[in-house]
Amino acid sequence: MLATQTLFNDVQWPAGAQAPMPLVVDPLIDGNTWAQTRATHEIEASVLKLVRERYPRFQPEPFSSEMLARGPIVFIGTFTPLDRAGRNEGPTEWYRICLALLDLRSGRIISKGYARAATAGVDDRPSAFFQDSPGWAGDEASSGYVRTCQGTRVGDPIQPAYWDRIAVAAVVNDAIGAYNDGHYEDALDLYRGALRMSGGDQLRVRNGIYLAAAKLKRRAEAAEAFGELVDYGLKHQRLGVKLLFRPGSQLFVANRQLTSEYAMWLRQIANHAAATGECLVIGGHTSRSGSEPLNVRLSLQRAELVRARLLAQNRRLNRRLDVLGYGSSRPIAGTGTDDARDALDRRVDFQPLDCSAAKAK
């Protein structure tokens, strides 16, 4: 891969650097959704294979707290689906690969590489943890990772939002691996440990505590964890929840397990939103299938259904809920695949709003 060769051939080595330098990988992510996918894992594997074969100055090591204490070089990257115009507004036409090497001792970017990839043969399905995660909200750690790779140049400082949380990222990486391998008790312990660290209150951690508790069938713990995820999203001014509907319908998918989960999710959203004393804007979204006027109408109907369910859970929300239908105008994933890869594009958003501002609208 040309981007990889550029990345490792053009390193601006820090003064005093000695070979071999330890190299750790903070797993690559989708630049839009912040998810690890099969494609990002394949890129990592191919890069590390090339490093072992051609670049002996680097010594690949595990991404761990112990290794970070040695001040290694950190490899990060994003793999971002884009439309023909290079935006996230139409069907995916190509992928932008951004790779970067970070020197933790100087706190700077020491090399970068870029490439374009065609869509043929790309498996961009999310890994189990990211596919299962129900919530999406603003997250300084993940956005800082993306900003460190994208829109920067060699010699620029590492984004503080990423650098200040890199020790947490190593623990979260172990937790995600444990979850993906079905070791839910270990995953729960690791996520809880990450939460106690400075900078550990992150979207991945909140999702992870909920998911691991749910897999362990600890219903009370899972409900509490989802409520804390709601608080996290409302604190960050938006919580997107993957509430899935039947195609072309305002009814939830016909799945007994999801029906039970959704009832708990909506109860927690209602109660935690009511406790804030603020108003709440419920925004429905759809995929790109169908005509946009129909998508707007359908997304509004879905938001209205959610509003009715929230009111049924907590009457204190009466006159504090508004609904909007966005259709397919605000994608996050942007793939237009109508499957697990763009489930976030069919989310329902919950955005807090000062009630005096809401009445003035």
URFEN-V112556 format. One record per residue. N is the residue number from 1. RES is the residue in three letters. OMEGA is omega in radians with two decimals (* if undefined). Layout:
((N;RES;OMEGA) (N;RES;OMEGA))
//
This chain:
((1;MET;-3.09) (2;LEU;-3.13) (3;ALA;-3.13) (4;THR;3.14) (5;GLN;3.09) (6;THR;-3.10) (7;LEU;-3.04) (8;PHE;3.09) (9;ASN;-2.98) (10;ASP;-3.12) (11;VAL;3.01) (12;GLN;-3.00) (13;TRP;3.06) (14;PRO;-3.14) (15;ALA;3.09) (16;GLY;-3.13) (17;ALA;-3.13) (18;GLN;3.12) (19;ALA;-0.11) (20;PRO;3.10) (21;MET;3.08) (22;PRO;-3.14) (23;LEU;3.07) (24;VAL;-3.12) (25;VAL;2.92) (26;ASP;-2.89) (27;PRO;3.12) (28;LEU;-3.09) (29;ILE;2.96) (30;ASP;-3.07) (31;GLY;3.12) (32;ASN;-3.01) (33;THR;-3.07) (34;TRP;-3.12) (35;ALA;2.91) (36;GLN;-3.11) (37;THR;3.08) (38;ARG;3.13) (39;ALA;3.14) (40;THR;3.09) (41;HIS;3.13) (42;GLU;3.11) (43;ILE;3.12) (44;GLU;-3.09) (45;ALA;-3.11) (46;SER;3.12) (47;VAL;-3.13) (48;LEU;3.08) (49;LYS;3.14) (50;LEU;3.13) (51;VAL;-3.12) (52;ARG;-3.08) (53;GLU;-2.93) (54;ARG;-3.01) (55;TYR;-3.07) (56;PRO;3.12) (57;ARG;3.11) (58;PHE;3.08) (59;GLN;-3.13) (60;PRO;-3.12) (61;GLU;3.10) (62;PRO;3.08) (63;PHE;-3.04) (64;SER;3.11) (65;SER;-3.14) (66;GLU;-3.13) (67;MET;3.12) (68;LEU;3.14) (69;ALA;3.13) (70;ARG;3.13) (71;GLY;-3.09) (72;PRO;2.90) (73;ILE;-3.12) (74;VAL;3.10) (75;PHE;3.07) (76;ILE;3.10) (77;GLY;3.07) (78;THR;-3.14) (79;PHE;-2.87) (80;THR;3.06) (81;PRO;-3.11) (82;LEU;3.08) (83;ASP;-3.06) (84;ARG;-3.11) (85;ALA;3.14) (86;GLY;3.12) (87;ARG;3.14) (88;ASN;-3.04) (89;GLU;-3.13) (90;GLY;3.13) (91;PRO;-3.12) (92;THR;3.10) (93;GLU;-3.12) (94;TRP;3.12) (95;TYR;3.04) (96;ARG;3.09) (97;ILE;3.08) (98;CYS;3.13) (99;LEU;3.14) (100;ALA;2.99) (101;LEU;-3.09) (102;LEU;3.07) (103;ASP;-3.08) (104;LEU;-3.12) (105;ARG;3.12) (106;SER;-3.11) (107;GLY;-3.08) (108;ARG;3.07) (109;ILE;-3.06) (110;ILE;3.05) (111;SER;3.10) (112;LYS;3.07) (113;GLY;-3.12) (114;TYR;3.05) (115;ALA;2.99) (116;ARG;3.10) (117;ALA;3.06) (118;ALA;-3.09) (119;THR;-3.07) (120;ALA;3.06) (121;GLY;-3.13) (122;VAL;3.09) (123;ASP;-3.06) (124;ASP;3.04) (125;ARG;-3.14) (126;PRO;3.01) (127;SER;-2.97) (128;ALA;-3.09) (129;PHE;-3.08) (130;PHE;3.07) (131;GLN;-3.10) (132;ASP;-3.03) (133;SER;-3.06) (134;PRO;-2.99) (135;GLY;3.07) (136;TRP;-3.10) (137;ALA;3.06) (138;GLY;-3.07) (139;ASP;-3.06) (140;GLU;-3.10) (141;ALA;-3.10) (142;SER;3.13) (143;SER;3.08) (144;GLY;3.05) (145;TYR;-3.11) (146;VAL;-3.11) (147;ARG;3.10) (148;THR;-3.13) (149;CYS;-3.05) (150;GLN;3.06) (151;GLY;3.09) (152;THR;3.12) (153;ARG;3.08) (154;VAL;-3.11) (155;GLY;3.10) (156;ASP;3.07) (157;PRO;3.01) (158;ILE;3.11) (159;GLN;-3.12) (160;PRO;-3.12) (161;ALA;3.07) (162;TYR;-3.04) (163;TRP;-3.10) (164;ASP;-3.08) (165;ARG;-3.03) (166;ILE;3.09) (167;ALA;3.06) (168;VAL;-3.11) (169;ALA;3.13) (170;ALA;3.11) (171;VAL;3.12) (172;VAL;3.10) (173;ASN;3.09) (174;ASP;-3.13) (175;ALA;3.11) (176;ILE;3.10) (177;GLY;3.12) (178;ALA;3.12) (179;TYR;-3.13) (180;ASN;3.14) (181;ASP;3.12) (182;GLY;3.12) (183;HIS;-2.94) (184;TYR;3.10) (185;GLU;3.11) (186;ASP;-3.14) (187;ALA;-3.12) (188;LEU;3.12) (189;ASP;-3.13) (190;LEU;3.11) (191;TYR;3.11) (192;ARG;3.06) (193;GLY;3.11) (194;ALA;-3.12) (195;LEU;-3.11) (196;ARG;-3.12) (197;MET;3.05) (198;SER;-3.10) (199;GLY;-3.06) (200;GLY;3.13) (201;ASP;-3.03) (202;GLN;3.11) (203;LEU;-3.11) (204;ARG;-3.12) (205;VAL;3.13) (206;ARG;3.06) (207;ASN;-3.06) (208;GLY;3.12) (209;ILE;3.10) (210;TYR;-3.05) (211;LEU;-3.11) (212;ALA;3.10) (213;ALA;3.13) (214;ALA;3.12) (215;LYS;3.12) (216;LEU;3.12) (217;LYS;3.02) (218;ARG;-2.93) (219;ARG;-3.14) (220;ALA;3.11) (221;GLU;-3.14) (222;ALA;3.14) (223;ALA;3.11) (224;GLU;-3.13) (225;ALA;3.12) (226;PHE;3.08) (227;GLY;3.10) (228;GLU;3.02) (229;LEU;3.08) (230;VAL;3.12) (231;ASP;3.12) (232;TYR;-3.12) (233;GLY;-3.14) (234;LEU;3.08) (235;LYS;-3.14) (236;HIS;2.97) (237;GLN;3.02) (238;ARG;3.00) (239;LEU;3.02) (240;GLY;-3.11) (241;VAL;-3.14) (242;LYS;3.00) (243;LEU;-3.01) (244;LEU;-3.10) (245;PHE;3.04) (246;ARG;-3.12) (247;PRO;3.10) (248;GLY;-3.06) (249;SER;3.03) (250;GLN;3.12) (251;LEU;3.09) (252;PHE;3.10) (253;VAL;-3.12) (254;ALA;-3.11) (255;ASN;-3.02) (256;ARG;-3.13) (257;GLN;3.13) (258;LEU;3.11) (259;THR;3.11) (260;SER;3.13) (261;GLU;-3.10) (262;TYR;3.12) (263;ALA;3.12) (264;MET;3.14) (265;TRP;-3.09) (266;LEU;3.06) (267;ARG;3.13) (268;GLN;3.11) (269;ILE;-3.12) (270;ALA;-3.06) (271;ASN;-3.13) (272;HIS;3.07) (273;ALA;3.13) (274;ALA;-3.09) (275;ALA;-3.13) (276;THR;-3.07) (277;GLY;-3.14) (278;GLU;2.99) (279;CYS;-3.06) (280;LEU;3.05) (281;VAL;3.14) (282;ILE;-3.09) (283;GLY;3.09) (284;GLY;-3.14) (285;HIS;3.07) (286;THR;2.98) (287;SER;-3.07) (288;ARG;-3.14) (289;SER;3.10) (290;GLY;-3.14) (291;SER;-3.07) (292;GLU;3.06) (293;PRO;3.09) (294;LEU;3.10) (295;ASN;3.13) (296;VAL;3.14) (297;ARG;-3.13) (298;LEU;-3.14) (299;SER;3.08) (300;LEU;3.11) (301;GLN;3.12) (302;ARG;3.08) (303;ALA;3.12) (304;GLU;3.08) (305;LEU;3.14) (306;VAL;3.10) (307;ARG;3.14) (308;ALA;3.14) (309;ARG;3.11) (310;LEU;3.12) (311;LEU;3.11) (312;ALA;3.13) (313;GLN;-3.07) (314;ASN;-3.08) (315;ARG;3.08) (316;ARG;3.12) (317;LEU;3.13) (318;ASN;-3.12) (319;ARG;3.10) (320;ARG;-3.10) (321;LEU;3.04) (322;ASP;-3.12) (323;VAL;3.06) (324;LEU;3.05) (325;GLY;-3.08) (326;TYR;-3.05) (327;GLY;-3.13) (328;SER;-3.00) (329;SER;-3.07) (330;ARG;-3.13) (331;PRO;2.97) (332;ILE;3.13) (333;ALA;3.06) (334;GLY;-3.08) (335;THR;-3.13) (336;GLY;-3.05) (337;THR;3.13) (338;ASP;3.10) (339;ASP;-3.08) (340;ALA;-3.08) (341;ARG;3.14) (342;ASP;3.10) (343;ALA;3.11) (344;LEU;-3.14) (345;ASP;3.08) (346;ARG;-3.10) (347;ARG;2.90) (348;VAL;-3.14) (349;ASP;3.04) (350;PHE;-3.05) (351;GLN;3.12) (352;PRO;-3.10) (353;LEU;3.07) (354;ASP;-3.01) (355;CYS;3.08) (356;SER;3.09) (357;ALA;3.14) (358;ALA;-3.14) (359;LYS;-3.11) (360;ALA;-3.09) (361;LYS;*))
//
